[in-house]
């Protein structure tokens, strides 16, 4: 068994990348199967090897945004972000 999309990338929804990762994971899994015809284990190994590193940026953004939304002084920090013109 292997995981795809949101199930494989445990993070809050505050990066907005869940569906994007799910679609990309599916494409990458298909590519791994095509690259390893008849060898499901090799395909899974290749797919899973790249699975988690490719989502690190989204996971970090999600964690930062979760903290922004629900951390100390959340309202002031969120307002500052919206009025500062930076992401």
N, CA, C and O atoms as a Tinker XYZ file with bonds, in Angstrom:
   348  protein
     1  N      0.845000   -1.174000    0.000000    73     2
     2  CA     0.000000    0.000000    0.000000    64     1     3
     3  C      0.889000    1.234000    0.000000    63     2     4     5
     4  O      1.937000    1.257000    0.646000    81     3
     5  N      0.472000    2.239000   -0.714000    73     3     6
     6  CA     1.147000    3.527000   -0.685000    64     5     7
     7  C      0.084000    4.614000   -0.585000    63     6     8     9
     8  O     -1.096000    4.373000   -0.839000    81     7
     9  N      0.509000    5.782000   -0.222000    73     7    10
    10  CA    -0.422000    6.891000   -0.038000    64     9    11
    11  C     -0.197000    7.949000   -1.112000    63    10    12    13
    12  O      0.916000    8.141000   -1.601000    81    11
    13  N     -1.280000    8.623000   -1.462000    73    11    14
    14  CA    -1.241000    9.692000   -2.448000    64    13    15
    15  C     -1.912000   10.933000   -1.871000    63    14    16    17
    16  O     -2.783000   10.828000   -1.008000    81    15
    17  N     -1.514000   12.088000   -2.340000    73    15    18
    18  CA    -2.212000   13.326000   -2.012000    64    17    19
    19  C     -2.239000   13.655000   -0.540000    63    18    20    21
    20  O     -1.245000   13.486000    0.165000    81    19
    21  N     -3.397000   14.131000   -0.074000    73    19    22
    22  CA    -3.535000   14.581000    1.309000    64    21    23
    23  C     -3.186000   13.488000    2.318000    63    22    24    25
    24  O     -2.645000   13.784000    3.383000    81    23
    25  N     -3.484000   12.255000    2.003000    73    23    26
    26  CA    -3.190000   11.157000    2.927000    64    25    27
    27  C     -1.686000   10.986000    3.125000    63    26    28    29
    28  O     -1.250000   10.541000    4.187000    81    27
    29  N     -0.903000   11.328000    2.133000    73    27    30
    30  CA     0.546000   11.164000    2.211000    64    29    31
    31  C      1.250000   12.383000    2.797000    63    30    32    33
    32  O      2.401000   12.293000    3.223000    81    31
    33  N      0.569000   13.508000    2.819000    73    31    34
    34  CA     1.200000   14.757000    3.244000    64    33    35
    35  C      0.410000   15.330000    4.415000    63    34    36    37
    36  O     -0.507000   16.130000    4.231000    81    35
    37  N      0.776000   14.913000    5.602000    73    35    38
    38  CA     0.067000   15.357000    6.794000    64    37    39
    39  C      0.400000   16.814000    7.077000    63    38    40    41
    40  O      1.511000   17.152000    7.484000    81    39
    41  N     -0.597000   17.671000    6.851000    73    39    42
    42  CA    -0.427000   19.092000    7.131000    64    41    43
    43  C     -1.801000   19.732000    7.200000    63    42    44    45
    44  O     -2.787000   19.184000    6.707000    81    43
    45  N     -1.845000   20.885000    7.811000    73    43    46
    46  CA    -3.100000   21.626000    7.862000    64    45    47
    47  C     -3.415000   22.162000    6.459000    63    46    48    49
    48  O     -2.540000   22.164000    5.594000    81    47
    49  N     -4.632000   22.610000    6.229000    73    47    50
    50  CA    -4.996000   23.099000    4.894000    64    49    51
    51  C     -4.567000   24.537000    4.622000    63    50    52    53
    52  O     -5.046000   25.139000    3.661000    81    51
    53  N     -3.695000   25.098000    5.422000    73    51    54
    54  CA    -3.379000   26.515000    5.316000    64    53    55
    55  C     -2.295000   26.859000    4.301000    63    54    56    57
    56  O     -1.791000   27.982000    4.294000    81    55
    57  N     -1.934000   25.914000    3.451000    73    55    58
    58  CA    -1.046000   26.233000    2.329000    64    57    59
    59  C     -1.820000   26.184000    1.019000    63    58    60    61
    60  O     -1.371000   26.721000    0.006000    81    59
    61  N     -2.980000   25.540000    1.041000    73    59    62
    62  CA    -3.788000   25.445000   -0.166000    64    61    63
    63  C     -3.178000   24.559000   -1.232000    63    62    64    65
    64  O     -3.410000   24.782000   -2.421000    81    63
    65  N     -2.406000   23.560000   -0.838000    73    63    66
    66  CA    -1.693000   22.728000   -1.805000    64    65    67
    67  C     -2.154000   21.276000   -1.841000    63    66    68    69
    68  O     -1.597000   20.486000   -2.603000    81    67
    69  N     -3.142000   20.898000   -1.051000    73    67    70
    70  CA    -3.552000   19.498000   -0.974000    64    69    71
    71  C     -3.951000   18.902000   -2.304000    63    70    72    73
    72  O     -3.452000   17.837000   -2.670000    81    71
    73  N     -4.831000   19.551000   -3.037000    73    71    74
    74  CA    -5.280000   19.026000   -4.329000    64    73    75
    75  C     -4.140000   19.025000   -5.345000    63    74    76    77
    76  O     -4.019000   18.101000   -6.149000    81    75
    77  N     -3.311000   20.055000   -5.308000    73    75    78
    78  CA    -2.167000   20.098000   -6.221000    64    77    79
    79  C     -1.224000   18.927000   -5.970000    63    78    80    81
    80  O     -0.785000   18.263000   -6.909000    81    79
    81  N     -0.916000   18.678000   -4.705000    73    79    82
    82  CA    -0.044000   17.557000   -4.378000    64    81    83
    83  C     -0.686000   16.227000   -4.771000    63    82    84    85
    84  O     -0.001000   15.330000   -5.264000    81    83
    85  N     -1.982000   16.096000   -4.560000    73    83    86
    86  CA    -2.673000   14.850000   -4.918000    64    85    87
    87  C     -2.575000   14.590000   -6.419000    63    86    88    89
    88  O     -2.303000   13.463000   -6.834000    81    87
    89  N     -2.792000   15.612000   -7.229000    73    87    90
    90  CA    -2.714000   15.443000   -8.685000    64    89    91
    91  C     -1.282000   15.113000   -9.117000    63    90    92    93
    92  O     -1.063000   14.242000   -9.959000    81    91
    93  N     -0.331000   15.804000   -8.542000    73    91    94
    94  CA     1.063000   15.559000   -8.908000    64    93    95
    95  C      1.500000   14.175000   -8.444000    63    94    96    97
    96  O      2.192000   13.464000   -9.172000    81    95
    97  N      1.096000   13.790000   -7.230000    73    95    98
    98  CA     1.425000   12.453000   -6.732000    64    97    99
    99  C      0.896000   11.372000   -7.669000    63    98   100   101
   100  O      1.602000   10.413000   -7.978000    81    99
   101  N     -0.337000   11.528000   -8.117000    73    99   102
   102  CA    -0.918000   10.544000   -9.030000    64   101   103
   103  C     -0.127000   10.439000  -10.320000    63   102   104   105
   104  O      0.117000    9.341000  -10.819000    81   103
   105  N      0.272000   11.577000  -10.857000    73   103   106
   106  CA     1.068000   11.580000  -12.090000    64   105   107
   107  C      2.432000   10.934000  -11.862000    63   106   108   109
   108  O      2.906000   10.162000  -12.696000    81   107
   109  N      3.059000   11.251000  -10.734000    73   107   110
   110  CA     4.363000   10.671000  -10.434000    64   109   111
   111  C      4.284000    9.167000  -10.194000    63   110   112   113
   112  O      5.181000    8.418000  -10.582000    81   111
   113  N      3.214000    8.739000   -9.558000    73   111   114
   114  CA     3.029000    7.311000   -9.324000    64   113   115
   115  C      2.836000    6.586000  -10.658000    63   114   116   117
   116  O      3.397000    5.511000  -10.870000    81   115
   117  N      2.047000    7.172000  -11.548000    73   115   118
   118  CA     1.868000    6.601000  -12.880000    64   117   119
   119  C      3.178000    6.520000  -13.639000    63   118   120   121
   120  O      3.458000    5.523000  -14.306000    81   119
   121  N      3.982000    7.571000  -13.539000    73   119   122
   122  CA     5.295000    7.567000  -14.200000    64   121   123
   123  C      6.191000    6.467000  -13.624000    63   122   124   125
   124  O      6.888000    5.778000  -14.368000    81   123
   125  N      6.171000    6.308000  -12.304000    73   123   126
   126  CA     6.995000    5.269000  -11.679000    64   125   127
   127  C      6.569000    3.873000  -12.154000    63   126   128   129
   128  O      7.416000    3.015000  -12.399000    81   127
   129  N      5.272000    3.653000  -12.281000    73   127   130
   130  CA     4.776000    2.362000  -12.774000    64   129   131
   131  C      5.229000    2.145000  -14.222000    63   130   132   133
   132  O      5.655000    1.048000  -14.582000    81   131
   133  N      5.135000    3.197000  -15.054000    73   131   134
   134  CA     5.561000    3.090000  -16.452000    64   133   135
   135  C      7.073000    2.857000  -16.562000    63   134   136   137
   136  O      7.530000    2.146000  -17.456000    81   135
   137  N      7.838000    3.453000  -15.659000    73   135   138
   138  CA     9.294000    3.310000  -15.686000    64   137   139
   139  C      9.777000    1.957000  -15.167000    63   138   140   141
   140  O     10.921000    1.573000  -15.412000    81   139
   141  N      8.916000    1.233000  -14.455000    73   139   142
   142  CA     9.278000   -0.070000  -13.872000    64   141   143
   143  C      8.232000   -1.119000  -14.244000    63   142   144   145
   144  O      7.565000   -1.662000  -13.363000    81   143
   145  N      8.081000   -1.409000  -15.537000    73   143   146
   146  CA     7.029000   -2.347000  -15.948000    64   145   147
   147  C      7.231000   -3.725000  -15.316000    63   146   148   149
   148  O      8.315000   -4.306000  -15.367000    81   147
   149  N      6.159000   -4.218000  -14.727000    73   147   150
   150  CA     6.200000   -5.548000  -14.124000    64   149   151
   151  C      6.881000   -5.627000  -12.772000    63   150   152   153
   152  O      6.967000   -6.711000  -12.195000    81   151
   153  N      7.371000   -4.505000  -12.247000    73   151   154
   154  CA     8.055000   -4.509000  -10.949000    64   153   155
   155  C      7.408000   -3.463000  -10.042000    63   154   156   157
   156  O      7.903000   -2.346000   -9.893000    81   155
   157  N      6.292000   -3.862000   -9.446000    73   155   158
   158  CA     5.526000   -2.952000   -8.603000    64   157   159
   159  C      6.337000   -2.440000   -7.423000    63   158   160   161
   160  O      6.244000   -1.265000   -7.066000    81   159
   161  N      7.127000   -3.309000   -6.819000    73   159   162
   162  CA     7.928000   -2.883000   -5.659000    64   161   163
   163  C      8.934000   -1.803000   -6.044000    63   162   164   165
   164  O      9.113000   -0.836000   -5.304000    81   163
   165  N      9.586000   -1.952000   -7.181000    73   163   166
   166  CA    10.543000   -0.929000   -7.630000    64   165   167
   167  C      9.817000    0.377000   -7.930000    63   166   168   169
   168  O     10.328000    1.455000   -7.625000    81   167
   169  N      8.629000    0.290000   -8.526000    73   167   170
   170  CA     7.848000    1.493000   -8.807000    64   169   171
   171  C      7.464000    2.197000   -7.517000    63   170   172   173
   172  O      7.598000    3.416000   -7.414000    81   171
   173  N      6.987000    1.446000   -6.531000    73   171   174
   174  CA     6.617000    2.038000   -5.243000    64   173   175
   175  C      7.820000    2.668000   -4.552000    63   174   176   177
   176  O      7.719000    3.757000   -3.987000    81   175
   177  N      8.941000    1.990000   -4.598000    73   175   178
   178  CA    10.152000    2.515000   -3.964000    64   177   179
   179  C     10.570000    3.829000   -4.614000    63   178   180   181
   180  O     10.886000    4.793000   -3.915000    81   179
   181  N     10.576000    3.876000   -5.938000    73   179   182
   182  CA    10.954000    5.102000   -6.645000    64   181   183
   183  C      9.974000    6.235000   -6.329000    63   182   184   185
   184  O     10.390000    7.364000   -6.068000    81   183
   185  N      8.687000    5.932000   -6.353000    73   183   186
   186  CA     7.659000    6.941000   -6.064000    64   185   187
   187  C      7.801000    7.470000   -4.644000    63   186   188   189
   188  O      7.825000    8.682000   -4.429000    81   187
   189  N      7.895000    6.565000   -3.677000    73   187   190
   190  CA     7.938000    6.973000   -2.275000    64   189   191
   191  C      9.230000    7.691000   -1.921000    63   190   192   193
   192  O      9.243000    8.516000   -1.007000    81   191
   193  N     10.313000    7.396000   -2.624000    73   191   194
   194  CA    11.593000    8.051000   -2.347000    64   193   195
   195  C     11.494000    9.567000   -2.559000    63   194   196   197
   196  O     12.114000   10.339000   -1.827000    81   195
   197  N     10.720000    9.986000   -3.551000    73   195   198
   198  CA    10.585000   11.413000   -3.857000    64   197   199
   199  C      9.355000   12.051000   -3.219000    63   198   200   201
   200  O      9.215000   13.274000   -3.228000    81   199
   201  N      8.470000   11.234000   -2.668000    73   199   202
   202  CA     7.170000   11.709000   -2.178000    64   201   203
   203  C      7.280000   12.796000   -1.112000    63   202   204   205
   204  O      6.709000   13.874000   -1.277000    81   203
   205  N      7.981000   12.540000   -0.053000    73   203   206
   206  CA     7.997000   13.464000    1.078000    64   205   207
   207  C      8.888000   14.684000    0.852000    63   206   208   209
   208  O      8.489000   15.790000    1.215000    81   207
   209  N     10.081000   14.528000    0.265000    73   207   210
   210  CA    10.888000   15.734000    0.032000    64   209   211
   211  C     10.177000   16.771000   -0.839000    63   210   212   213
   212  O     10.357000   17.970000   -0.627000    81   211
   213  N      9.378000   16.339000   -1.807000    73   211   214
   214  CA     8.741000   17.296000   -2.714000    64   213   215
   215  C      7.649000   18.106000   -2.011000    63   214   216   217
   216  O      7.237000   19.144000   -2.527000    81   215
   217  N      7.178000   17.664000   -0.863000    73   215   218
   218  CA     6.115000   18.394000   -0.168000    64   217   219
   219  C      6.621000   19.236000    1.002000    63   218   220   221
   220  O      5.823000   19.864000    1.697000    81   219
   221  N      7.920000   19.259000    1.226000    73   219   222
   222  CA     8.457000   19.971000    2.391000    64   221   223
   223  C      8.130000   21.459000    2.390000    63   222   224   225
   224  O      7.793000   22.013000    3.436000    81   223
   225  N      8.220000   22.104000    1.256000    73   223   226
   226  CA     7.934000   23.537000    1.197000    64   225   227
   227  C      6.475000   23.810000    1.528000    63   226   228   229
   228  O      6.168000   24.726000    2.291000    81   227
   229  N      5.577000   23.020000    0.956000    73   227   230
   230  CA     4.145000   23.199000    1.244000    64   229   231
   231  C      3.848000   22.935000    2.718000    63   230   232   233
   232  O      3.052000   23.650000    3.327000    81   231
   233  N      4.478000   21.923000    3.290000    73   231   234
   234  CA     4.258000   21.610000    4.701000    64   233   235
   235  C      4.755000   22.743000    5.598000    63   234   236   237
   236  O      4.104000   23.089000    6.584000    81   235
   237  N      5.901000   23.317000    5.257000    73   235   238
   238  CA     6.437000   24.428000    6.049000    64   237   239
   239  C      5.537000   25.660000    5.935000    63   238   240   241
   240  O      5.297000   26.343000    6.930000    81   239
   241  N      5.044000   25.943000    4.743000    73   239   242
   242  CA     4.131000   27.071000    4.549000    64   241   243
   243  C      2.843000   26.851000    5.325000    63   242   244   245
   244  O      2.326000   27.773000    5.956000    81   243
   245  N      2.331000   25.636000    5.276000    73   243   246
   246  CA     1.114000   25.301000    5.993000    64   245   247
   247  C      1.286000   25.502000    7.498000    63   246   248   249
   248  O      0.416000   26.072000    8.156000    81   247
   249  N      2.407000   25.033000    8.036000    73   247   250
   250  CA     2.660000   25.174000    9.475000    64   249   251
   251  C      2.790000   26.646000    9.867000    63   250   252   253
   252  O      2.268000   27.066000   10.900000    81   251
   253  N      3.481000   27.421000    9.046000    73   251   254
   254  CA     3.634000   28.854000    9.341000    64   253   255
   255  C      2.292000   29.576000    9.296000    63   254   256   257
   256  O      2.012000   30.432000   10.135000    81   255
   257  N      1.465000   29.226000    8.313000    73   255   258
   258  CA     0.154000   29.865000    8.206000    64   257   259
   259  C     -0.787000   29.430000    9.316000    63   258   260   261
   260  O     -1.613000   30.223000    9.770000    81   259
   261  N     -0.680000   28.198000    9.757000    73   259   262
   262  CA    -1.481000   27.732000   10.895000    64   261   263
   263  C     -1.121000   28.527000   12.142000    63   262   264   265
   264  O     -1.993000   28.967000   12.893000    81   263
   265  N      0.181000   28.702000   12.347000    73   263   266
   266  CA     0.634000   29.483000   13.502000    64   265   267
   267  C      0.177000   30.938000   13.391000    63   266   268   269
   268  O     -0.221000   31.551000   14.381000    81   267
   269  N      0.237000   31.478000   12.178000    73   267   270
   270  CA    -0.208000   32.849000   11.949000    64   269   271
   271  C     -1.685000   33.001000   12.290000    63   270   272   273
   272  O     -2.075000   33.975000   12.935000    81   271
   273  N     -2.502000   32.054000   11.866000    73   271   274
   274  CA    -3.954000   32.142000   12.059000    64   273   275
   275  C     -4.398000   31.893000   13.501000    63   274   276   277
   276  O     -5.386000   32.469000   13.957000    81   275
   277  N     -3.665000   31.034000   14.216000    73   275   278
   278  CA    -4.127000   30.635000   15.540000    64   277   279
   279  C     -3.116000   30.875000   16.660000    63   278   280   281
   280  O     -3.373000   30.511000   17.807000    81   279
   281  N     -1.984000   31.477000   16.346000    73   279   282
   282  CA    -0.967000   31.725000   17.357000    64   281   283
   283  C     -1.260000   32.979000   18.167000    63   282   284   285
   284  O     -2.313000   33.600000   18.025000    81   283
   285  N     -0.314000   33.335000   19.014000    73   283   286
   286  CA    -0.433000   34.551000   19.812000    64   285   287
   287  C     -0.533000   35.767000   18.900000    63   286   288   289
   288  O      0.150000   35.845000   17.879000    81   287
   289  N     -1.377000   36.701000   19.269000    73   287   290
   290  CA    -1.573000   37.940000   18.514000    64   289   291
   291  C     -1.934000   37.681000   17.056000    63   290   292   293
   292  O     -1.515000   38.423000   16.167000    81   291
   293  N     -2.707000   36.634000   16.814000    73   291   294
   294  CA    -3.039000   36.219000   15.448000    64   293   295
   295  C     -3.699000   37.335000   14.651000    63   294   296   297
   296  O     -3.329000   37.576000   13.502000    81   295
   297  N     -4.657000   38.007000   15.239000    73   295   298
   298  CA    -5.372000   39.046000   14.499000    64   297   299
   299  C     -4.423000   40.167000   14.081000    63   298   300   301
   300  O     -4.460000   40.610000   12.933000    81   299
   301  N     -3.586000   40.625000   14.985000    73   299   302
   302  CA    -2.654000   41.704000   14.666000    64   301   303
   303  C     -1.641000   41.263000   13.608000    63   302   304   305
   304  O     -1.338000   42.018000   12.685000    81   303
   305  N     -1.118000   40.042000   13.742000    73   303   306
   306  CA    -0.131000   39.540000   12.784000    64   305   307
   307  C     -0.751000   39.342000   11.407000    63   306   308   309
   308  O     -0.118000   39.644000   10.396000    81   307
   309  N     -1.969000   38.842000   11.355000    73   307   310
   310  CA    -2.654000   38.641000   10.078000    64   309   311
   311  C     -2.940000   39.988000    9.419000    63   310   312   313
   312  O     -2.736000   40.151000    8.216000    81   311
   313  N     -3.406000   40.940000   10.201000    73   311   314
   314  CA    -3.657000   42.281000    9.672000    64   313   315
   315  C     -2.363000   42.891000    9.140000    63   314   316   317
   316  O     -2.358000   43.510000    8.076000    81   315
   317  N     -1.275000   42.718000    9.875000    73   315   318
   318  CA     0.005000   43.222000    9.419000    64   317   319
   319  C      0.424000   42.583000    8.092000    63   318   320   321
   320  O      0.950000   43.260000    7.209000    81   319
   321  N      0.190000   41.302000    7.962000    73   319   322
   322  CA     0.539000   40.624000    6.716000    64   321   323
   323  C     -0.274000   41.179000    5.541000    63   322   324   325
   324  O      0.276000   41.423000    4.467000    81   323
   325  N     -1.563000   41.376000    5.739000    73   323   326
   326  CA    -2.395000   41.882000    4.665000    64   325   327
   327  C     -2.072000   43.330000    4.294000    63   326   328   329
   328  O     -2.201000   43.715000    3.132000    81   327
   329  N     -1.660000   44.124000    5.263000    73   327   330
   330  CA    -1.398000   45.537000    4.970000    64   329   331
   331  C      0.053000   45.809000    4.573000    63   330   332   333
   332  O      0.364000   46.896000    4.087000    81   331
   333  N      0.932000   44.844000    4.772000    73   331   334
   334  CA     2.331000   45.081000    4.464000    64   333   335
   335  C      2.676000   44.869000    2.993000    63   334   336   337
   336  O      3.709000   45.347000    2.524000    81   335
   337  N      1.823000   44.160000    2.266000    73   335   338
   338  CA     2.083000   43.895000    0.863000    64   337   339
   339  C      3.039000   42.754000    0.621000    63   338   340   341
   340  O      3.492000   42.562000   -0.507000    81   339
   341  N      3.366000   41.976000    1.667000    73   339   342
   342  CA     4.267000   40.827000    1.485000    64   341   343
   343  C      3.467000   39.543000    1.687000    63   342   344   345
   344  O      2.427000   39.540000    2.347000    81   343
   345  N      3.976000   38.439000    1.100000    73   343   346
   346  CA     3.240000   37.163000    1.246000    64   345   347
   347  C      3.328000   36.582000    2.639000    63   346   348
   348  O      2.761000   35.522000    2.903000    81   347
